[in-house]
Amino acid sequence: MTSLILSPRLEAMAPSATMAVTQKARDLKAQGRDVIALSVGEPDFDTPAHIREAAKRAIDEGETRYTAVDGTTALKAAIARKFSRDHGLDYADDAIMATSGGKFLIFAAMLATLREGDEVIIPAPYWVSYPDIVRLAGGVPVIVETKASEGFVPSAEALEAVITEKTRWLFLNSPNNPTGAVIPKARLAEIGEMLLRHPHVWVLTDDIYEHLSYGEAVTTLPAVVPALKERTLIVNGASKAYAMTGWRLGFGAGPVPLMAAMRKLAGQATSNPSSVTQAAGVAALNGDHGFLDEWRSVFQARRDLVFSKLNDMGLDCPTPGGAFYVFPSCKSVLGRQGPGGEIGTDGDFCLQLLEETGVAAVPGTAFGAPGHFRVSYATDTAALETSMDRLAQFVTGLG
Ligand SMILES: Cc1ncc(COP(=O)(O)O)c(C=O)c1O
């Protein structure tokens, strides 16, 4: 018997569908099995040296105290320069905020704005945390499926069809986790034009993978349709572009009243992001970005390898334009017999794949897209080649 009572909001959260695979991978590794994790959501590169050095200097120079909740003056200036440099968007100091990770920006925005029952439109496949953050804040996620045949890019018509008077937010994420899809500029323009007809709908654009794009440069909604700047929150962070997942640095920009509300919330929750991390963030944003060219070409070569091998095996996927994920369909093997029994779902597929071959991938159900699975290619090329060989053998051996 326990006297612990959980809040209804926590009870309403779905248990993470990625947990079963992650736990299984851990168990197998502990048993000494050779596990290749294609399930990770972080670059396998080290944080660049000039960023690490800035953090060491900050520690030695005593930058170890509380800072302003929303970031140091130097960091906010670096963030402002970044938005101006990359997208021609000008934000004043009070329209900018740094947080402990990009995830907290989303959390703060939802908690600061949603009333019970408010609706948030989320195109699927989506990043696992979106619906649960919305639900935790009392909102209702409204899921709009995108199609593999359309490159998993949402259409303005499909999004408009679910707008109601209760809609508060539309989430956009490009390049996308888990599909790698990039929303082309022309499509962003269509979505933006559509939104001009619905002035009560705000936009959260999650641009955290913006620097990892292998085709057309990634742009962001308020740069394409400037009238939407007054109701758009840009979510970004250092995790993916600078290989800084463990440092926890997110940054965002948006309308001043929204940012003030989020700042108030952060002030009673996390306070400022780590002062040392902020110093590293200044070096990251203001420093040389030349390393990104090399990272992009390594990622692109791996993407091409994984993408073509998966399609050769009959695990179809559209070419992802960015991030470090591919999102193949496993529908062609559903109903077949694996060594562990019938493969009825993407979850069965990933579990049996892991048990039989030691290759860990994440079931599509976790991202709102059953019948698919996510492969991360943020791992070295030799391991990718081995894992693709094991996957091919596994698929060929199914009864
Ligand atoms: C689409 C997307 N948004 C936001 C985040 C949050 O990143 P962080 O909290 O590390 O800044 C992630 C991390 O995986 C992500 O994939």
PDBQT file of the ligand as one rigid body, heavy atoms in Angstrom, charges set to zero:
ROOT
HETATM    1  C1  LIG A 401      11.831  18.419 -32.475  1.00  0.00    +0.000 C 
HETATM    2  C2  LIG A 401      12.529  18.672 -31.192  1.00  0.00    +0.000 A 
HETATM    3  N1  LIG A 401      12.248  19.804 -30.533  1.00  0.00    +0.000 NA
HETATM    4  C3  LIG A 401      12.839  20.106 -29.375  1.00  0.00    +0.000 A 
HETATM    5  C4  LIG A 401      13.755  19.257 -28.810  1.00  0.00    +0.000 A 
HETATM    6  C5  LIG A 401      14.320  19.657 -27.476  1.00  0.00    +0.000 C 
HETATM    7  O1  LIG A 401      15.655  19.724 -27.407  1.00  0.00    +0.000 OA
HETATM    8  P1  LIG A 401      16.388  20.287 -26.118  1.00  0.00    +0.000 P 
HETATM    9  O2  LIG A 401      15.439  20.264 -24.970  1.00  0.00    +0.000 OA
HETATM   10  O3  LIG A 401      17.557  19.380 -25.944  1.00  0.00    +0.000 OA
HETATM   11  O4  LIG A 401      16.798  21.691 -26.465  1.00  0.00    +0.000 OA
HETATM   12  C6  LIG A 401      14.080  18.044 -29.449  1.00  0.00    +0.000 A 
HETATM   13  C7  LIG A 401      15.025  17.083 -28.839  1.00  0.00    +0.000 C 
HETATM   14  O5  LIG A 401      15.095  15.929 -29.177  1.00  0.00    +0.000 OA
HETATM   15  C8  LIG A 401      13.459  17.760 -30.685  1.00  0.00    +0.000 A 
HETATM   16  O6  LIG A 401      13.735  16.642 -31.367  1.00  0.00    +0.000 OA
ENDROOT
TORSDOF 0
